[in-house]
Amino acid sequence: MIYTEFKEAVFAHAQALGLKDYELYYTAGESVSVDVFQQQINGFGSTTELGACFRCLIDGKMGYASTSLLSAEEAVRVVEAAMENARTIESEELCFIHPGDAAYAALTPKQVSTPTTEEMISFALELQKTLYATDARVIDGTQCGVSFGTSELAIDNSYGLSLRDSSKMASAVGMVVLQDGEPYDGYQTEIGSLDTMDKEKIAKKVVEKAANKVGGEVGPTGSFPVLLTPSAMRALMTAFVGVFSAENTQKGLSLLAGKEGQTIAAECVTLMDDPFYADSYAQASFDAEGCATSTKAVIENGVLKTLLHNLKTAHVAGVKTTANASKASYAATVGISPYNFYIVPGEKTQDELLAQMGNGVIVDSFGGLHAGASAVSGDFSLQSTGFLVENGKKGKYIHSFTVAGNFFELLKKIVAVGSDLEMGTPNGNTCLGSPSLLIDQLSLAGK
């Protein structure tokens, strides 16, 4: 049974049982991946996933039921299971089925070609060959992979709302091992369309990351000016993105509760959430509740303008939803997440930021984010790597040092914002981005 047939069966049974407020949420995805090791195919995988979630309101209580099998029997079961679930709920929280908005923006997704299996294998083999050819020090242990995936999303409800979205994206990953006295590794991911990816460019980035580590030393101890690279700040944002969720503020899990309209960051900081970001592969015209999305500044010139809301948190706060409802999977309950969530770039290049710094440290990676960062307090203490900066110039590679601080205080300590905005790899509908950031002082513990 295809989705449209399943939807008709679900809706027919819901109507027969007298339901008035209900919704069907459906996702489907396919992915293919190729891994190459020592000039040979080391792995090949293909997966298909789909599922549907039925929600209904009974006496103001929201019941859920989900299935990964689209059949006439399951159409009956999910309706009756959701109704039973709604009747057992004791919470007094108000829940909503959204009737729809007057208009939804048209998306302009980046064009992605659909590669054949042969094209994926050829790209992966050529990429690994290019990795070996880029530097004579590259040794076995070097790997690469290519993947391609598609996804579909549908929301239909009893008010006549019927929304559809789809996306596709390819990715190429290079992982190199470089021998120079001892082994050093490098890693790089590119996303987009295989037919526009530059294998030489990918290989150069990967090998350069490994080569930069040669002759490195343990980082220093003390308080230093720090330049966070785009990748380092994106990593930090993954640990703290939840602090901007109204759901977390209302549960006491974020220190931003009640701070709309207050200064929470340096004046040079503007943080945008843009579901239509032109260069992103994660675009959305509607959220997981069927609300029309919009572009908004979460922080503007240092001032917190809004938290991110779904229908329930917006009702509690007495504001309009920001249409940031999300579901981690088709079977999950409704939560909150951003779309293309990025710090707006400034005008200075990274070299100009280093010149402004004078002496200090570049931090280009963080590790241990799950254990070393508390989204509730904002505190973090993370294993890091980077480079010394002397007289405004990037110097020796450093490793095995800890960077400690507080995310909320870090936002206030940003001295300058670079022009080199980089968006990360989408995770669902969320894609984080940042340029280089010059931080006044952070505490380092190394040698």
Stockholm file with secondary structure:
# STOCKHOLM 1.0

chainA/1-447         MIYTEFKEAVFAHAQALGLKDYELYYTAGESVSVDVFQQQINGFGSTTELGACFRCLIDGKMGYASTSLLSAEEAVRVVEAAMENARTIESEELCFIHPGDAAYAALTPKQVSTPTTEEMISFALELQKTLYATDARVIDGTQCGVSFGTSELAIDNSYGLSLRDSSKMASAVGMVVLQDGEPYDGYQTEIGSLDTMDKEKIAKKVVEKAANKVGGEVGPTGSFPVLLTPSAMRALMTAFVGVFSAENTQKGLSLLAGKEGQTIAAECVTLMDDPFYADSYAQASFDAEGCATSTKAVIENGVLKTLLHNLKTAHVAGVKTTANASKASYAATVGISPYNFYIVPGEKTQDELLAQMGNGVIVDSFGGLHAGASAVSGDFSLQSTGFLVENGKKGKYIHSFTVAGNFFELLKKIVAVGSDLEMGTPNGNTCLGSPSLLIDQLSLAGK
#=GR chainA/1-447 SS CCHHHHHHHHHHHHHHTTCCSEEEEEEEEEEEEEEEETTEEEEEEEEEEEEEEEEEEETTEEEEEEESCCSHHHHHHHHHHHHHHHHHCCCCCCCCCCCCCSCCCCCCCCCCCCCCHHHHHHHHHHHHHHHHHHCTTBCTTCEEEEEEEEEEEEEEETTSCEEEEEEEEEEEEEEEEEESSSEEEEEEEEEECGGGCCHHHHHHHHHHHHHTTTTCEECCCEEEEEEECHHHHHHHHHHHGGGGBHHHHHTTCCTTTTCTTSBCSCTTCCEEECTTCTTCSCCCSBCTTSCBCCCEEEEETTEECCCBCCHHHHHHHTSCCCSCEECSSTTSCCEECCSEEEECCCSBCHHHHHHHHCSEEEEEEEECHHHHBCTTTCEEEEEEEEEEEETTEEEEEEEEEEEEEEHHHHHHTEEEEBSCCEECCCBTTBEEEECCEEEEEEEEECC
#=GC SS_cons         CCHHHHHHHHHHHHHHTTCCSEEEEEEEEEEEEEEEETTEEEEEEEEEEEEEEEEEEETTEEEEEEESCCSHHHHHHHHHHHHHHHHHCCCCCCCCCCCCCSCCCCCCCCCCCCCCHHHHHHHHHHHHHHHHHHCTTBCTTCEEEEEEEEEEEEEEETTSCEEEEEEEEEEEEEEEEEESSSEEEEEEEEEECGGGCCHHHHHHHHHHHHHTTTTCEECCCEEEEEEECHHHHHHHHHHHGGGGBHHHHHTTCCTTTTCTTSBCSCTTCCEEECTTCTTCSCCCSBCTTSCBCCCEEEEETTEECCCBCCHHHHHHHTSCCCSCEECSSTTSCCEECCSEEEECCCSBCHHHHHHHHCSEEEEEEEECHHHHBCTTTCEEEEEEEEEEEETTEEEEEEEEEEEEEEHHHHHHTEEEEBSCCEECCCBTTBEEEECCEEEEEEEEECC
//
